[in-house]
Amino acid sequence: MERFVRSPSDDTARMMLPRRRASLFVLLAIGLAGAWAPIVEAQQTTRQWVAPRTADGHPNLQGNWSNATLTPVVRPAGVGPVLNPEQVRALEGGRAEFIEADLVDSDPNRGAPPVGGQLTGEARWDAGAGAVGGYNQFYIDGGDHIAIYNGEARSSLIVDPPDGSRPAYTEEAGRRLRESREFLAQFAQYDNPENRPLAERCIMSFGSNAGPPMLPNYFYNNNYTIVQTADHVLIMAEMVHDARIIKIGDGPRLPPHVRPWMGDSWGHWEGDVLVVETTNIHPLQRFRGNSSENLKVIERFSRPDENTVLYEFTIDDPTTYTAPWGGEVPMMRFDDKLFEYACHEGNYSLASVLSGARYQERMEAEEANDAGRD
């Protein structure tokens, strides 16, 4: 979050007119409060939003939704759980300034970039240096606003534990992590395709978009389509077009050795809340990370208003974390289409990277042989 904060600029003159208009509006509102109060109260009583329902009587979760947000998963140090209006304005304003600066046209007379490109700031390619990095802000849509959940501007998506952080690993989890690192240490980074991340191979969403849990990736395509029937709910993530199918009811679970990428999800209704329990998550799923085969994810979906799905998640893995943990994410209505994410279709980068690594190995071997002959 804090990387988007910018020092206040002297915008006093520019802000005076909106402030005067706001002050005039407040005075008028105060003067008319007595006359309008009964009407407002009646509107709140008679126009209370009622969730639409499907033919089987449950709240209708269908539609296109987005969880893009500036709010990070883990709370930054020294920040409270709820942001005040000034903090929200600083973060959202800083994000807008960052985007504006990043979209400035490159200098057509700039020189060649340094070898390997040049990074400035945090994970940002300096356009002025003519760097050879990835996408600029024209293509990125990680979110421009702080997450508002139950009327609160949240500083983190994790709310349990209350400090907004993940609990510590257990001793067993620490042992697994060390063993995994020791195993991978015997390979070079580009020895084989299996060493490369799932997202790079277009097998799963970047980060944990598709889940479970379904979390924003802070990059782009944080959009979802939900389709609902009496006995199934389908959630399609735009990122890598992952489609997750949730079965409604209490049928037989998959045996322990069968582990789909997004696990085995079963849902049931608790009043107007859809509760989903997922087990059997594939061990290579990015979120699984150092989690064990005992990982269970509990999710809750509800509709508080026309434009929002409230999404809650709980991670329960006693052999990995010293306590369960979870969070809350608002999913806002997305009034646009989702598009196919072709990912690396027609992209030969992975083969080229591996071929390049083999070439480097041959060159190193030849140099070693030449040195031995000398």
C-alpha positions as CSV (number, residue, x, y, z in Angstrom):
1,M,0.0,0.0,0.0
2,E,2.5,2.6,1.1
3,R,4.4,2.6,-2.2
4,F,1.5,4.5,-3.7
5,V,1.6,7.4,-1.1
6,R,2.8,10.6,-2.5
7,S,3.8,13.8,-0.7
8,P,1.0,16.4,-0.6
9,S,1.2,18.9,-3.4
10,D,0.1,22.5,-3.3
11,D,-3.4,22.1,-4.9
12,T,-5.1,24.7,-2.7
13,A,-6.3,26.9,-5.5
14,R,-7.5,24.0,-7.6
15,M,-9.4,22.6,-4.6
16,M,-11.1,25.8,-3.5
17,L,-14.0,25.7,-5.9
18,P,-15.1,22.1,-5.1
19,R,-14.8,23.0,-1.4
20,R,-17.0,26.0,-1.7
21,R,-19.6,24.0,-3.6
22,A,-19.4,21.3,-0.9
23,S,-19.9,24.0,1.9
24,L,-22.9,25.4,0.1
25,F,-24.4,22.0,-0.2
26,V,-23.9,21.3,3.5
27,L,-25.6,24.6,4.4
28,L,-28.6,23.8,2.2
29,A,-28.8,20.3,3.6
30,I,-28.9,21.6,7.1
31,G,-31.6,24.1,6.3
32,L,-33.8,21.5,4.7
33,A,-33.1,18.6,7.1
34,G,-36.4,19.0,8.9
35,A,-38.4,18.9,5.8
36,W,-36.6,16.0,4.2
37,A,-36.1,13.7,7.2
38,P,-39.6,12.0,7.0
39,I,-39.1,11.4,3.3
40,V,-35.6,9.9,3.7
41,E,-36.8,7.7,6.5
42,A,-39.7,6.4,4.4
43,Q,-37.3,5.7,1.5
44,Q,-35.0,3.8,3.7
45,T,-37.9,1.8,4.9
46,T,-39.7,1.1,1.7
47,R,-36.7,0.9,-0.6
48,Q,-34.5,-1.5,1.4
49,W,-32.7,-3.7,-1.1
50,V,-33.8,-7.3,-1.4
51,A,-31.5,-9.8,-3.0
52,P,-32.9,-11.4,-6.1
53,R,-33.4,-15.2,-5.9
54,T,-33.1,-18.1,-8.2
55,A,-35.9,-20.5,-9.0
56,D,-34.9,-22.7,-6.1
57,G,-35.2,-19.8,-3.7
58,H,-31.6,-19.0,-2.9
59,P,-29.9,-15.5,-3.3
60,N,-28.8,-15.0,-6.9
61,L,-25.0,-14.7,-7.0
62,Q,-24.8,-14.7,-10.8
63,G,-23.1,-12.1,-12.8
64,N,-19.7,-10.6,-13.4
65,W,-17.7,-9.4,-10.4
66,S,-14.2,-8.0,-9.7
67,N,-12.0,-8.1,-6.5
68,A,-9.4,-5.7,-7.8
69,T,-8.3,-3.4,-5.0
70,L,-5.4,-1.4,-3.5
71,T,-5.8,-3.1,-0.2
72,P,-3.1,-5.7,0.4
73,V,-3.7,-9.2,1.7
74,V,-1.4,-8.7,4.7
75,R,-1.6,-5.5,6.8
76,P,1.4,-3.2,6.6
77,A,3.2,-2.6,9.9
78,G,2.0,0.3,12.0
79,V,-1.4,0.6,10.3
80,G,-4.7,0.0,12.0
81,P,-7.4,-2.3,10.7
82,V,-9.6,0.5,9.4
83,L,-8.3,3.4,7.4
84,N,-9.6,7.0,8.0
85,P,-10.7,9.1,5.1
86,E,-7.4,11.0,4.9
87,Q,-5.5,7.7,4.6
88,V,-7.8,6.5,1.9
89,R,-7.5,9.7,-0.1
90,A,-3.7,9.6,0.2
91,L,-3.5,6.0,-1.0
92,E,-6.0,6.3,-3.8
93,G,-4.6,9.7,-4.9
94,G,-1.1,8.4,-4.8
95,R,-2.2,5.5,-7.0
96,A,-3.7,7.9,-9.5
97,E,-0.5,10.0,-9.5
98,F,1.6,6.9,-10.0
99,I,-0.4,5.9,-13.0
100,E,-0.3,9.3,-14.5
101,A,3.4,9.5,-14.2
102,D,3.9,6.0,-15.6
103,L,1.9,6.9,-18.7
104,V,4.0,9.9,-19.6
105,D,5.3,9.6,-23.2
106,S,8.8,8.3,-23.5
107,D,11.5,10.7,-24.7
108,P,12.0,9.9,-28.4
109,N,15.6,11.2,-28.2
110,R,16.6,9.0,-25.2
111,G,19.6,6.8,-25.5
112,A,19.9,3.0,-25.5
113,P,18.9,1.3,-22.3
114,P,21.5,-0.1,-20.0
115,V,22.3,-3.8,-20.3
116,G,19.5,-5.7,-18.7
117,G,17.3,-2.7,-18.4
118,Q,16.9,-0.4,-15.4
119,L,14.5,-0.7,-12.5
120,T,13.5,2.4,-10.5
121,G,11.2,2.5,-7.5
122,E,9.4,-0.8,-6.7
123,A,9.0,-3.2,-9.6
124,R,8.6,-0.4,-12.2
125,W,10.5,0.0,-15.4
126,D,11.7,3.5,-16.0
127,A,10.2,4.6,-19.3
128,G,12.5,7.5,-19.6
129,A,15.5,5.2,-19.5
130,G,14.1,3.2,-22.4
131,A,14.1,0.0,-20.4
132,V,13.1,-3.3,-21.9
133,G,10.6,-4.3,-19.2
134,G,7.1,-5.6,-19.4
135,Y,3.7,-3.8,-19.5
136,N,3.1,-0.2,-18.5
137,Q,0.0,1.1,-16.8
138,F,-2.0,1.1,-20.0
139,Y,-2.3,-2.7,-19.7
140,I,-2.4,-3.0,-15.9
141,D,-5.6,-2.9,-13.9
142,G,-4.7,-4.0,-10.4
143,G,-7.3,-1.8,-8.6
144,D,-7.6,1.9,-7.9
145,H,-9.6,1.9,-4.7
146,I,-9.3,0.7,-1.1
147,A,-11.5,-2.3,-0.2
148,I,-14.7,-1.3,1.6
149,Y,-16.2,-4.1,3.6
150,N,-19.3,-3.5,5.8
151,G,-18.8,0.2,5.4
152,E,-15.2,0.1,6.6
153,A,-12.1,1.0,4.6
154,R,-9.9,-2.0,5.2
155,S,-6.1,-1.8,5.5
156,S,-5.7,-5.5,4.8
157,L,-7.8,-8.4,3.4
158,I,-6.8,-10.6,6.3
159,V,-8.9,-9.8,9.4
160,D,-8.2,-13.0,11.5
161,P,-5.9,-12.8,13.3
162,P,-6.8,-9.2,14.2
163,D,-3.3,-7.9,13.4
164,G,-3.9,-8.7,9.7
165,S,-1.0,-11.2,9.3
166,R,-0.7,-14.9,8.6
167,P,0.1,-17.0,11.7
168,A,3.5,-18.5,12.2
169,Y,4.4,-21.8,10.6
170,T,4.5,-24.9,12.8
171,E,7.7,-26.9,13.3
172,E,6.5,-29.5,10.9
173,A,5.9,-26.8,8.2
174,G,9.4,-25.4,8.8
175,R,10.9,-28.9,8.3
176,R,8.9,-29.3,5.0
177,L,10.0,-26.0,3.8
178,R,13.7,-26.8,4.4
179,E,13.4,-30.2,2.7
180,S,11.7,-28.5,-0.3
181,R,14.5,-26.0,-0.6
182,E,17.2,-28.6,-0.4
183,F,15.5,-30.7,-3.1
184,L,15.2,-27.7,-5.5
185,A,18.8,-26.7,-4.8
186,Q,20.1,-29.6,-6.9
187,F,18.5,-28.1,-10.0
188,A,19.4,-24.9,-11.9
189,Q,16.6,-22.4,-12.4
190,Y,16.0,-23.4,-16.0
191,D,16.9,-27.1,-15.9
192,N,13.4,-28.3,-16.9
193,P,9.9,-27.0,-17.4
194,E,8.8,-28.3,-14.0
195,N,11.1,-25.8,-12.3
196,R,9.1,-22.9,-13.8
197,P,6.0,-21.5,-12.0
198,L,2.5,-22.7,-12.9
199,A,1.5,-19.3,-14.1
200,E,4.4,-19.0,-16.4
201,R,3.4,-22.3,-17.9
202,C,-0.3,-21.1,-18.1
203,I,-1.5,-24.0,-16.0
204,M,-3.1,-21.9,-13.2
205,S,-4.0,-18.3,-12.5
206,F,-1.3,-15.9,-11.4
207,G,-1.3,-15.7,-7.7
208,S,-4.4,-17.1,-6.1
209,N,-7.0,-15.6,-8.4
210,A,-9.0,-18.8,-9.0
211,G,-8.3,-20.1,-5.5
212,P,-9.4,-21.2,-3.2
213,P,-9.1,-18.7,-1.6
214,M,-9.9,-16.3,-4.4
215,L,-7.6,-13.3,-3.9
216,P,-6.7,-10.4,-6.2
217,N,-3.4,-10.6,-8.0
218,Y,-2.8,-6.8,-8.0
219,F,-1.9,-6.9,-11.7
220,Y,-4.9,-7.4,-14.1
221,N,-7.9,-9.5,-15.0
222,N,-9.2,-9.7,-11.4
223,N,-12.6,-10.5,-12.8
224,Y,-15.0,-13.4,-12.4
225,T,-18.2,-14.8,-13.8
226,I,-20.5,-16.7,-11.5
227,V,-23.1,-19.1,-12.9
228,Q,-25.5,-20.8,-10.5
229,T,-27.9,-23.7,-10.6
230,A,-29.8,-25.7,-8.0
231,D,-27.0,-28.2,-7.6
232,H,-23.8,-26.4,-8.9
233,V,-22.1,-23.1,-8.8
234,L,-19.4,-22.3,-11.4
235,I,-16.9,-19.5,-10.9
236,M,-14.7,-18.6,-13.9
237,A,-11.7,-16.5,-13.3
238,E,-10.7,-14.3,-16.2
239,M,-7.0,-14.8,-15.4
240,V,-6.0,-17.9,-17.4
241,H,-9.7,-18.6,-17.7
242,D,-9.7,-21.1,-14.8
243,A,-13.2,-22.5,-14.2
244,R,-14.0,-23.9,-10.8
245,I,-17.1,-26.0,-10.2
246,I,-18.7,-26.2,-6.7
247,K,-21.1,-29.0,-6.1
248,I,-24.1,-28.2,-3.9
249,G,-25.0,-30.9,-1.4
250,D,-23.3,-33.6,0.6
251,G,-22.1,-36.1,-1.9
252,P,-19.0,-38.4,-1.8
253,R,-15.7,-36.6,-1.5
254,L,-12.7,-37.4,-3.7
255,P,-10.2,-40.0,-2.3
256,P,-7.1,-38.4,-0.8
257,H,-4.9,-39.3,-3.7
258,V,-7.1,-37.4,-6.2
259,R,-6.2,-33.7,-6.1
260,P,-7.5,-31.3,-8.8
261,W,-5.8,-28.0,-9.2
262,M,-8.6,-26.1,-7.3
263,G,-9.5,-29.0,-5.0
264,D,-12.7,-30.7,-4.3
265,S,-15.4,-28.1,-3.5
266,W,-18.8,-28.7,-1.9
267,G,-21.2,-26.1,-0.9
268,H,-24.4,-25.7,1.1
269,W,-26.7,-22.8,2.1
270,E,-26.8,-21.4,5.6
271,G,-29.8,-19.1,5.3
272,D,-28.8,-16.6,2.6
273,V,-25.1,-17.4,2.7
274,L,-23.4,-20.0,0.4
275,V,-20.8,-21.8,2.4
276,V,-18.2,-23.8,0.5
277,E,-15.6,-26.3,1.9
278,T,-12.7,-27.3,-0.3
279,T,-10.2,-30.1,0.3
280,N,-7.8,-32.1,-1.9
281,I,-6.1,-29.0,-3.3
282,H,-3.2,-29.9,-5.6
283,P,0.2,-29.7,-3.9
284,L,1.7,-27.6,-6.6
285,Q,-1.1,-24.9,-6.5
286,R,0.7,-21.7,-5.7
287,F,-1.3,-20.9,-2.6
288,R,-0.7,-24.4,-1.2
289,G,3.0,-23.4,-1.1
290,N,4.1,-25.0,2.1
291,S,0.7,-26.2,3.2
292,S,0.0,-29.8,3.9
293,E,-2.5,-32.4,2.5
294,N,-4.7,-31.5,5.5
295,L,-5.4,-28.0,4.1
296,K,-9.1,-27.0,4.1
297,V,-10.5,-23.7,2.8
298,I,-13.9,-22.5,4.0
299,E,-15.5,-19.7,1.9
300,R,-18.7,-17.8,2.4
301,F,-20.6,-15.8,-0.3
302,S,-23.4,-13.3,0.4
303,R,-25.2,-10.4,-1.3
304,P,-25.6,-7.3,0.9
305,D,-26.6,-5.1,-2.0
306,E,-27.1,-4.9,-5.8
307,N,-23.5,-4.2,-6.6
308,T,-21.6,-6.4,-4.1
309,V,-20.8,-10.0,-3.3
310,L,-19.2,-10.3,0.2
311,Y,-16.5,-13.0,0.1
312,E,-15.1,-14.5,3.3
313,F,-12.4,-17.2,3.5
314,T,-10.8,-19.2,6.3
315,I,-7.6,-21.3,6.0
316,D,-7.5,-24.3,8.3
317,D,-4.3,-26.4,8.2
318,P,-3.2,-27.3,11.8
319,T,-0.1,-29.1,10.4
320,T,1.2,-25.9,8.7
321,Y,-0.1,-22.9,10.7
322,T,-0.2,-22.4,14.4
323,A,-3.8,-21.1,14.1
324,P,-6.5,-20.8,11.5
325,W,-6.6,-17.5,9.6
326,G,-8.8,-15.8,7.1
327,G,-10.1,-12.6,5.6
328,E,-12.8,-10.7,3.8
329,V,-12.9,-9.4,0.2
330,P,-15.6,-7.3,-1.4
331,M,-16.3,-8.4,-5.0
332,M,-17.8,-5.5,-6.9
333,R,-20.2,-5.7,-9.9
334,F,-18.2,-5.7,-13.1
335,D,-20.4,-4.1,-15.8
336,D,-18.3,-5.4,-18.7
337,K,-17.5,-8.6,-20.5
338,L,-14.9,-11.1,-19.5
339,F,-12.6,-12.1,-22.4
340,E,-10.6,-15.3,-23.1
341,Y,-7.2,-15.2,-21.6
342,A,-5.1,-16.9,-24.3
343,C,-2.0,-16.7,-22.0
344,H,1.0,-18.2,-23.9
345,E,-0.9,-19.3,-27.0
346,G,1.6,-18.9,-29.8
347,N,4.2,-17.9,-27.3
348,Y,7.5,-19.8,-27.6
349,S,9.2,-18.1,-24.7
350,L,9.4,-21.2,-22.4
351,A,11.0,-23.3,-25.1
352,S,13.4,-20.5,-26.0
353,V,14.4,-20.0,-22.3
354,L,15.1,-23.6,-21.9
355,S,17.0,-23.8,-25.2
356,G,19.0,-20.7,-24.1
357,A,19.9,-22.4,-20.8
358,R,21.1,-25.5,-22.7
359,Y,23.2,-23.2,-25.0
360,Q,24.8,-21.5,-22.0
361,E,25.7,-24.9,-20.6
362,R,27.4,-26.0,-23.8
363,M,29.4,-22.8,-24.0
364,E,30.5,-23.2,-20.4
365,A,31.5,-26.8,-21.1
366,E,33.5,-25.8,-24.1
367,E,35.3,-23.0,-22.2
368,A,36.1,-25.5,-19.5
369,N,37.5,-27.9,-22.0
370,D,39.6,-25.2,-23.6
371,A,41.0,-24.1,-20.3
372,G,41.9,-27.7,-19.5
373,R,43.8,-28.1,-22.7
374,D,45.8,-24.9,-22.0
